[in-house]
Amino acid sequence: MTQLELMPVRTPKQGTQAYELLYAMKQGVRLTIWNAMTVYHCGALHQRIKELRDIGWPIQRRVLPGTNVAEFWLE
């Protein structure tokens, strides 16, 4: 087992930005800073992603080719 598999996964408190972003990723949305700001009204995407990772969610990241834009999704 990897360390990730051993971590407990908790759900953020309902109504928080972390909860809303997690719900979106569970629906298959790939988040960028642009859609986090415009659709989910979150200007601190990297901080919310860190919060979710810290409680055990396996969130993936990649930089979109030819840009400096990162996208995040739930594995």
Secondary structure, 3 states (H helix, E strand, C coil): CCHHHHCCCCCCCCCCHHHHHHHHHHCCCCECHHHHHHCCCCCCHHHHHHHHHHCCCCEEEEECCCCCCEEEEEC
